[in-house]
Amino acid sequence: MKDESGISAVEYGLLAAGIAVGLWAIVGGDTGIGTSLQAVLGDVQTDLATAAE
């Protein structure tokens, strides 16, 4: 039996691709996805600040 508990190269690639798409959406804030994502992240930031009070 071999140990398959570690993350594979394919999973690392998918993770990197997801992060790249997220960063692209944030940097390209004039797109619909970027604008929506910025709004969601702004809401999260506000909620976290409110919860910390």
mmJSON file of the N, C-alpha and C atoms, coordinates in Angstrom:
{"data_MODEL":{"atom_site":{
"group_PDB":["ATOM","ATOM","ATOM","ATOM","ATOM","ATOM","ATOM","ATOM","ATOM","ATOM","ATOM","ATOM","ATOM","ATOM","ATOM","ATOM","ATOM","ATOM","ATOM","ATOM","ATOM","ATOM","ATOM","ATOM","ATOM","ATOM","ATOM","ATOM","ATOM","ATOM","ATOM","ATOM","ATOM","ATOM","ATOM","ATOM","ATOM","ATOM","ATOM","ATOM","ATOM","ATOM","ATOM","ATOM","ATOM","ATOM","ATOM","ATOM","ATOM","ATOM","ATOM","ATOM","ATOM","ATOM","ATOM","ATOM","ATOM","ATOM","ATOM","ATOM","ATOM","ATOM","ATOM","ATOM","ATOM","ATOM","ATOM","ATOM","ATOM","ATOM","ATOM","ATOM","ATOM","ATOM","ATOM","ATOM","ATOM","ATOM","ATOM","ATOM","ATOM","ATOM","ATOM","ATOM","ATOM","ATOM","ATOM","ATOM","ATOM","ATOM","ATOM","ATOM","ATOM","ATOM","ATOM","ATOM","ATOM","ATOM","ATOM","ATOM","ATOM","ATOM","ATOM","ATOM","ATOM","ATOM","ATOM","ATOM","ATOM","ATOM","ATOM","ATOM","ATOM","ATOM","ATOM","ATOM","ATOM","ATOM","ATOM","ATOM","ATOM","ATOM","ATOM","ATOM","ATOM","ATOM","ATOM","ATOM","ATOM","ATOM","ATOM","ATOM","ATOM","ATOM","ATOM","ATOM","ATOM","ATOM","ATOM","ATOM","ATOM","ATOM","ATOM","ATOM","ATOM","ATOM","ATOM","ATOM","ATOM","ATOM","ATOM","ATOM","ATOM","ATOM","ATOM","ATOM","ATOM","ATOM","ATOM"],
"id":[1,2,3,4,5,6,7,8,9,10,11,12,13,14,15,16,17,18,19,20,21,22,23,24,25,26,27,28,29,30,31,32,33,34,35,36,37,38,39,40,41,42,43,44,45,46,47,48,49,50,51,52,53,54,55,56,57,58,59,60,61,62,63,64,65,66,67,68,69,70,71,72,73,74,75,76,77,78,79,80,81,82,83,84,85,86,87,88,89,90,91,92,93,94,95,96,97,98,99,100,101,102,103,104,105,106,107,108,109,110,111,112,113,114,115,116,117,118,119,120,121,122,123,124,125,126,127,128,129,130,131,132,133,134,135,136,137,138,139,140,141,142,143,144,145,146,147,148,149,150,151,152,153,154,155,156,157,158,159],
"type_symbol":["N","C","C","N","C","C","N","C","C","N","C","C","N","C","C","N","C","C","N","C","C","N","C","C","N","C","C","N","C","C","N","C","C","N","C","C","N","C","C","N","C","C","N","C","C","N","C","C","N","C","C","N","C","C","N","C","C","N","C","C","N","C","C","N","C","C","N","C","C","N","C","C","N","C","C","N","C","C","N","C","C","N","C","C","N","C","C","N","C","C","N","C","C","N","C","C","N","C","C","N","C","C","N","C","C","N","C","C","N","C","C","N","C","C","N","C","C","N","C","C","N","C","C","N","C","C","N","C","C","N","C","C","N","C","C","N","C","C","N","C","C","N","C","C","N","C","C","N","C","C","N","C","C","N","C","C","N","C","C"],
"label_atom_id":["N","CA","C","N","CA","C","N","CA","C","N","CA","C","N","CA","C","N","CA","C","N","CA","C","N","CA","C","N","CA","C","N","CA","C","N","CA","C","N","CA","C","N","CA","C","N","CA","C","N","CA","C","N","CA","C","N","CA","C","N","CA","C","N","CA","C","N","CA","C","N","CA","C","N","CA","C","N","CA","C","N","CA","C","N","CA","C","N","CA","C","N","CA","C","N","CA","C","N","CA","C","N","CA","C","N","CA","C","N","CA","C","N","CA","C","N","CA","C","N","CA","C","N","CA","C","N","CA","C","N","CA","C","N","CA","C","N","CA","C","N","CA","C","N","CA","C","N","CA","C","N","CA","C","N","CA","C","N","CA","C","N","CA","C","N","CA","C","N","CA","C","N","CA","C","N","CA","C","N","CA","C","N","CA","C"],
"label_alt_id":[null,null,null,null,null,null,null,null,null,null,null,null,null,null,null,null,null,null,null,null,null,null,null,null,null,null,null,null,null,null,null,null,null,null,null,null,null,null,null,null,null,null,null,null,null,null,null,null,null,null,null,null,null,null,null,null,null,null,null,null,null,null,null,null,null,null,null,null,null,null,null,null,null,null,null,null,null,null,null,null,null,null,null,null,null,null,null,null,null,null,null,null,null,null,null,null,null,null,null,null,null,null,null,null,null,null,null,null,null,null,null,null,null,null,null,null,null,null,null,null,null,null,null,null,null,null,null,null,null,null,null,null,null,null,null,null,null,null,null,null,null,null,null,null,null,null,null,null,null,null,null,null,null,null,null,null,null,null,null],
"label_comp_id":["MET","MET","MET","LYS","LYS","LYS","ASP","ASP","ASP","GLU","GLU","GLU","SER","SER","SER","GLY","GLY","GLY","ILE","ILE","ILE","SER","SER","SER","ALA","ALA","ALA","VAL","VAL","VAL","GLU","GLU","GLU","TYR","TYR","TYR","GLY","GLY","GLY","LEU","LEU","LEU","LEU","LEU","LEU","ALA","ALA","ALA","ALA","ALA","ALA","GLY","GLY","GLY","ILE","ILE","ILE","ALA","ALA","ALA","VAL","VAL","VAL","GLY","GLY","GLY","LEU","LEU","LEU","TRP","TRP","TRP","ALA","ALA","ALA","ILE","ILE","ILE","VAL","VAL","VAL","GLY","GLY","GLY","GLY","GLY","GLY","ASP","ASP","ASP","THR","THR","THR","GLY","GLY","GLY","ILE","ILE","ILE","GLY","GLY","GLY","THR","THR","THR","SER","SER","SER","LEU","LEU","LEU","GLN","GLN","GLN","ALA","ALA","ALA","VAL","VAL","VAL","LEU","LEU","LEU","GLY","GLY","GLY","ASP","ASP","ASP","VAL","VAL","VAL","GLN","GLN","GLN","THR","THR","THR","ASP","ASP","ASP","LEU","LEU","LEU","ALA","ALA","ALA","THR","THR","THR","ALA","ALA","ALA","ALA","ALA","ALA","GLU","GLU","GLU"],
"label_asym_id":["A","A","A","A","A","A","A","A","A","A","A","A","A","A","A","A","A","A","A","A","A","A","A","A","A","A","A","A","A","A","A","A","A","A","A","A","A","A","A","A","A","A","A","A","A","A","A","A","A","A","A","A","A","A","A","A","A","A","A","A","A","A","A","A","A","A","A","A","A","A","A","A","A","A","A","A","A","A","A","A","A","A","A","A","A","A","A","A","A","A","A","A","A","A","A","A","A","A","A","A","A","A","A","A","A","A","A","A","A","A","A","A","A","A","A","A","A","A","A","A","A","A","A","A","A","A","A","A","A","A","A","A","A","A","A","A","A","A","A","A","A","A","A","A","A","A","A","A","A","A","A","A","A","A","A","A","A","A","A"],
"label_entity_id":["1","1","1","1","1","1","1","1","1","1","1","1","1","1","1","1","1","1","1","1","1","1","1","1","1","1","1","1","1","1","1","1","1","1","1","1","1","1","1","1","1","1","1","1","1","1","1","1","1","1","1","1","1","1","1","1","1","1","1","1","1","1","1","1","1","1","1","1","1","1","1","1","1","1","1","1","1","1","1","1","1","1","1","1","1","1","1","1","1","1","1","1","1","1","1","1","1","1","1","1","1","1","1","1","1","1","1","1","1","1","1","1","1","1","1","1","1","1","1","1","1","1","1","1","1","1","1","1","1","1","1","1","1","1","1","1","1","1","1","1","1","1","1","1","1","1","1","1","1","1","1","1","1","1","1","1","1","1","1"],
"label_seq_id":[1,1,1,2,2,2,3,3,3,4,4,4,5,5,5,6,6,6,7,7,7,8,8,8,9,9,9,10,10,10,11,11,11,12,12,12,13,13,13,14,14,14,15,15,15,16,16,16,17,17,17,18,18,18,19,19,19,20,20,20,21,21,21,22,22,22,23,23,23,24,24,24,25,25,25,26,26,26,27,27,27,28,28,28,29,29,29,30,30,30,31,31,31,32,32,32,33,33,33,34,34,34,35,35,35,36,36,36,37,37,37,38,38,38,39,39,39,40,40,40,41,41,41,42,42,42,43,43,43,44,44,44,45,45,45,46,46,46,47,47,47,48,48,48,49,49,49,50,50,50,51,51,51,52,52,52,53,53,53],
"pdbx_PDB_ins_code":[null,null,null,null,null,null,null,null,null,null,null,null,null,null,null,null,null,null,null,null,null,null,null,null,null,null,null,null,null,null,null,null,null,null,null,null,null,null,null,null,null,null,null,null,null,null,null,null,null,null,null,null,null,null,null,null,null,null,null,null,null,null,null,null,null,null,null,null,null,null,null,null,null,null,null,null,null,null,null,null,null,null,null,null,null,null,null,null,null,null,null,null,null,null,null,null,null,null,null,null,null,null,null,null,null,null,null,null,null,null,null,null,null,null,null,null,null,null,null,null,null,null,null,null,null,null,null,null,null,null,null,null,null,null,null,null,null,null,null,null,null,null,null,null,null,null,null,null,null,null,null,null,null,null,null,null,null,null,null],
"Cartn_x":[0.84,0.0,0.877,0.518,1.318,0.553,1.304,0.723,0.274,-1.02,-1.56,-2.117,-1.578,-2.119,-1.61,-0.522,0.032,-0.698,-0.46,-1.08,-0.253,-0.918,-0.218,0.076,0.881,1.226,-0.006,-0.942,-2.172,-2.963,-3.055,-3.786,-3.09,-1.755,-1.017,-1.304,-1.36,-1.653,-3.039,-4.026,-5.384,-5.469,-4.776,-4.746,-4.11,-2.988,-2.314,-3.186,-3.884,-4.77,-5.917,-6.481,-7.566,-7.106,-5.925,-5.378,-5.107,-4.559,-4.265,-5.536,-6.585,-7.861,-8.415,-8.332,-8.804,-8.035,-6.725,-5.913,-6.173,-6.348,-6.65,-7.976,-8.955,-10.264,-10.158,-9.325,-9.17,-8.427,-7.343,-6.55,-7.348,-8.085,-8.924,-10.265,-10.258,-11.459,-12.533,-12.199,-13.206,-14.077,-13.782,-14.616,-15.751,-16.758,-17.885,-17.49,-16.627,-16.186,-15.362,-14.457,-13.608,-14.427,-15.408,-16.252,-17.073,-17.634,-18.416,-17.547,-16.366,-15.469,-15.025,-14.746,-14.357,-15.494,-16.724,-17.873,-18.016,-17.858,-17.96,-16.851,-15.632,-14.518,-14.699,-15.268,-15.565,-16.596,-17.611,-18.626,-18.014,-17.153,-16.48,-15.628,-14.898,-14.046,-14.893,-16.019,-16.907,-17.462,-17.887,-18.427,-17.383,-16.155,-15.09,-14.765,-14.757,-14.483,-15.591,-16.829,-17.963,-17.899,-17.552,-17.471,-16.332,-15.289,-14.126,-14.394,-15.425,-15.727,-16.334],
"Cartn_y":[-1.185,0.0,1.238,2.196,3.402,4.536,5.444,6.582,7.632,7.926,8.914,10.122,10.41,11.488,12.869,12.931,14.217,14.801,16.071,16.755,16.477,16.241,15.905,17.155,16.996,18.115,18.66,17.79,18.24,19.14,18.75,19.556,20.898,20.906,22.163,23.055,22.448,23.215,23.817,23.044,23.571,24.699,24.55,25.593,26.865,26.725,27.885,28.555,27.769,28.331,29.102,28.56,29.25,30.561,30.572,31.801,32.818,32.358,33.264,33.899,33.116,33.659,34.667,34.369,35.302,36.608,36.522,37.739,38.527,37.817,38.489,39.248,38.64,39.276,40.52,40.464,41.619,42.742,42.407,43.419,44.034,43.214,43.724,44.169,45.11,45.532,46.148,46.504,47.097,46.041,44.769,43.706,43.402,42.738,42.387,41.483,40.515,39.591,40.333,41.185,41.936,42.852,43.516,44.422,43.651,42.536,41.716,41.171,40.704,40.145,41.222,42.417,43.508,43.865,43.826,44.118,43.057,41.799,40.72,40.84,41.082,41.216,42.435,43.506,44.682,44.363,43.598,43.188,42.315,41.413,40.542,41.381,42.339,43.202,43.985,44.51,45.25,44.348,43.158,42.208,41.808,41.592,41.222,42.375,43.59,44.747,44.93,44.71,44.827,43.74,42.533,41.412,41.61,42.31,42.512,43.56,44.368,45.44,44.917],
"Cartn_z":[0.0,0.0,0.0,-0.838,-0.834,-0.169,0.407,1.127,0.121,0.071,-0.852,-0.109,1.059,1.879,1.454,0.707,0.29,-0.905,-1.138,-2.271,-3.525,-4.631,-5.868,-6.686,-7.707,-8.591,-9.297,-9.617,-10.28,-9.343,-8.083,-7.112,-6.883,-6.843,-6.736,-7.949,-9.12,-10.331,-10.3,-9.845,-9.737,-8.709,-7.606,-6.588,-7.139,-7.826,-8.411,-9.464,-10.264,-11.279,-10.633,-9.574,-8.86,-8.267,-7.672,-7.108,-8.206,-9.322,-10.437,-10.982,-11.116,-11.606,-10.612,-9.339,-8.314,-8.335,-8.437,-8.492,-9.765,-10.868,-12.125,-12.02,-11.36,-11.202,-10.326,-9.3,-8.413,-9.126,-9.802,-10.496,-11.644,-12.354,-13.439,-12.894,-11.968,-11.259,-12.132,-13.37,-14.231,-14.908,-14.699,-15.262,-14.303,-14.771,-13.915,-12.768,-13.044,-12.001,-10.961,-11.413,-10.484,-9.601,-10.186,-9.417,-8.394,-8.796,-7.873,-6.752,-7.1,-6.101,-5.121,-5.617,-4.731,-3.785,-4.265,-3.409,-2.319,-2.69,-1.703,-0.672,-1.113,-0.174,0.724,0.191,1.005,2.075,1.716,2.692,3.781,3.396,4.364,5.299,4.759,5.584,6.587,6.14,7.024,8.122,7.753,8.729,9.753,9.316,10.246,11.193,10.669,11.513,12.546,12.143,13.058,14.132,13.733,14.683,15.69,15.278,16.158,17.223,17.034,18.003,19.261],
"occupancy":[1.0,1.0,1.0,1.0,1.0,1.0,1.0,1.0,1.0,1.0,1.0,1.0,1.0,1.0,1.0,1.0,1.0,1.0,1.0,1.0,1.0,1.0,1.0,1.0,1.0,1.0,1.0,1.0,1.0,1.0,1.0,1.0,1.0,1.0,1.0,1.0,1.0,1.0,1.0,1.0,1.0,1.0,1.0,1.0,1.0,1.0,1.0,1.0,1.0,1.0,1.0,1.0,1.0,1.0,1.0,1.0,1.0,1.0,1.0,1.0,1.0,1.0,1.0,1.0,1.0,1.0,1.0,1.0,1.0,1.0,1.0,1.0,1.0,1.0,1.0,1.0,1.0,1.0,1.0,1.0,1.0,1.0,1.0,1.0,1.0,1.0,1.0,1.0,1.0,1.0,1.0,1.0,1.0,1.0,1.0,1.0,1.0,1.0,1.0,1.0,1.0,1.0,1.0,1.0,1.0,1.0,1.0,1.0,1.0,1.0,1.0,1.0,1.0,1.0,1.0,1.0,1.0,1.0,1.0,1.0,1.0,1.0,1.0,1.0,1.0,1.0,1.0,1.0,1.0,1.0,1.0,1.0,1.0,1.0,1.0,1.0,1.0,1.0,1.0,1.0,1.0,1.0,1.0,1.0,1.0,1.0,1.0,1.0,1.0,1.0,1.0,1.0,1.0,1.0,1.0,1.0,1.0,1.0,1.0],
"B_iso_or_equiv":[0.0,0.0,0.0,0.0,0.0,0.0,0.0,0.0,0.0,0.0,0.0,0.0,0.0,0.0,0.0,0.0,0.0,0.0,0.0,0.0,0.0,0.0,0.0,0.0,0.0,0.0,0.0,0.0,0.0,0.0,0.0,0.0,0.0,0.0,0.0,0.0,0.0,0.0,0.0,0.0,0.0,0.0,0.0,0.0,0.0,0.0,0.0,0.0,0.0,0.0,0.0,0.0,0.0,0.0,0.0,0.0,0.0,0.0,0.0,0.0,0.0,0.0,0.0,0.0,0.0,0.0,0.0,0.0,0.0,0.0,0.0,0.0,0.0,0.0,0.0,0.0,0.0,0.0,0.0,0.0,0.0,0.0,0.0,0.0,0.0,0.0,0.0,0.0,0.0,0.0,0.0,0.0,0.0,0.0,0.0,0.0,0.0,0.0,0.0,0.0,0.0,0.0,0.0,0.0,0.0,0.0,0.0,0.0,0.0,0.0,0.0,0.0,0.0,0.0,0.0,0.0,0.0,0.0,0.0,0.0,0.0,0.0,0.0,0.0,0.0,0.0,0.0,0.0,0.0,0.0,0.0,0.0,0.0,0.0,0.0,0.0,0.0,0.0,0.0,0.0,0.0,0.0,0.0,0.0,0.0,0.0,0.0,0.0,0.0,0.0,0.0,0.0,0.0,0.0,0.0,0.0,0.0,0.0,0.0],
"pdbx_formal_charge":[null,null,null,null,null,null,null,null,null,null,null,null,null,null,null,null,null,null,null,null,null,null,null,null,null,null,null,null,null,null,null,null,null,null,null,null,null,null,null,null,null,null,null,null,null,null,null,null,null,null,null,null,null,null,null,null,null,null,null,null,null,null,null,null,null,null,null,null,null,null,null,null,null,null,null,null,null,null,null,null,null,null,null,null,null,null,null,null,null,null,null,null,null,null,null,null,null,null,null,null,null,null,null,null,null,null,null,null,null,null,null,null,null,null,null,null,null,null,null,null,null,null,null,null,null,null,null,null,null,null,null,null,null,null,null,null,null,null,null,null,null,null,null,null,null,null,null,null,null,null,null,null,null,null,null,null,null,null,null],
"auth_seq_id":[1,1,1,2,2,2,3,3,3,4,4,4,5,5,5,6,6,6,7,7,7,8,8,8,9,9,9,10,10,10,11,11,11,12,12,12,13,13,13,14,14,14,15,15,15,16,16,16,17,17,17,18,18,18,19,19,19,20,20,20,21,21,21,22,22,22,23,23,23,24,24,24,25,25,25,26,26,26,27,27,27,28,28,28,29,29,29,30,30,30,31,31,31,32,32,32,33,33,33,34,34,34,35,35,35,36,36,36,37,37,37,38,38,38,39,39,39,40,40,40,41,41,41,42,42,42,43,43,43,44,44,44,45,45,45,46,46,46,47,47,47,48,48,48,49,49,49,50,50,50,51,51,51,52,52,52,53,53,53],
"auth_comp_id":["MET","MET","MET","LYS","LYS","LYS","ASP","ASP","ASP","GLU","GLU","GLU","SER","SER","SER","GLY","GLY","GLY","ILE","ILE","ILE","SER","SER","SER","ALA","ALA","ALA","VAL","VAL","VAL","GLU","GLU","GLU","TYR","TYR","TYR","GLY","GLY","GLY","LEU","LEU","LEU","LEU","LEU","LEU","ALA","ALA","ALA","ALA","ALA","ALA","GLY","GLY","GLY","ILE","ILE","ILE","ALA","ALA","ALA","VAL","VAL","VAL","GLY","GLY","GLY","LEU","LEU","LEU","TRP","TRP","TRP","ALA","ALA","ALA","ILE","ILE","ILE","VAL","VAL","VAL","GLY","GLY","GLY","GLY","GLY","GLY","ASP","ASP","ASP","THR","THR","THR","GLY","GLY","GLY","ILE","ILE","ILE","GLY","GLY","GLY","THR","THR","THR","SER","SER","SER","LEU","LEU","LEU","GLN","GLN","GLN","ALA","ALA","ALA","VAL","VAL","VAL","LEU","LEU","LEU","GLY","GLY","GLY","ASP","ASP","ASP","VAL","VAL","VAL","GLN","GLN","GLN","THR","THR","THR","ASP","ASP","ASP","LEU","LEU","LEU","ALA","ALA","ALA","THR","THR","THR","ALA","ALA","ALA","ALA","ALA","ALA","GLU","GLU","GLU"],
"auth_asym_id":["A","A","A","A","A","A","A","A","A","A","A","A","A","A","A","A","A","A","A","A","A","A","A","A","A","A","A","A","A","A","A","A","A","A","A","A","A","A","A","A","A","A","A","A","A","A","A","A","A","A","A","A","A","A","A","A","A","A","A","A","A","A","A","A","A","A","A","A","A","A","A","A","A","A","A","A","A","A","A","A","A","A","A","A","A","A","A","A","A","A","A","A","A","A","A","A","A","A","A","A","A","A","A","A","A","A","A","A","A","A","A","A","A","A","A","A","A","A","A","A","A","A","A","A","A","A","A","A","A","A","A","A","A","A","A","A","A","A","A","A","A","A","A","A","A","A","A","A","A","A","A","A","A","A","A","A","A","A","A"],
"auth_atom_id":["N","CA","C","N","CA","C","N","CA","C","N","CA","C","N","CA","C","N","CA","C","N","CA","C","N","CA","C","N","CA","C","N","CA","C","N","CA","C","N","CA","C","N","CA","C","N","CA","C","N","CA","C","N","CA","C","N","CA","C","N","CA","C","N","CA","C","N","CA","C","N","CA","C","N","CA","C","N","CA","C","N","CA","C","N","CA","C","N","CA","C","N","CA","C","N","CA","C","N","CA","C","N","CA","C","N","CA","C","N","CA","C","N","CA","C","N","CA","C","N","CA","C","N","CA","C","N","CA","C","N","CA","C","N","CA","C","N","CA","C","N","CA","C","N","CA","C","N","CA","C","N","CA","C","N","CA","C","N","CA","C","N","CA","C","N","CA","C","N","CA","C","N","CA","C","N","CA","C","N","CA","C","N","CA","C"],
"pdbx_PDB_model_num":[1,1,1,1,1,1,1,1,1,1,1,1,1,1,1,1,1,1,1,1,1,1,1,1,1,1,1,1,1,1,1,1,1,1,1,1,1,1,1,1,1,1,1,1,1,1,1,1,1,1,1,1,1,1,1,1,1,1,1,1,1,1,1,1,1,1,1,1,1,1,1,1,1,1,1,1,1,1,1,1,1,1,1,1,1,1,1,1,1,1,1,1,1,1,1,1,1,1,1,1,1,1,1,1,1,1,1,1,1,1,1,1,1,1,1,1,1,1,1,1,1,1,1,1,1,1,1,1,1,1,1,1,1,1,1,1,1,1,1,1,1,1,1,1,1,1,1,1,1,1,1,1,1,1,1,1,1,1,1]
}}}
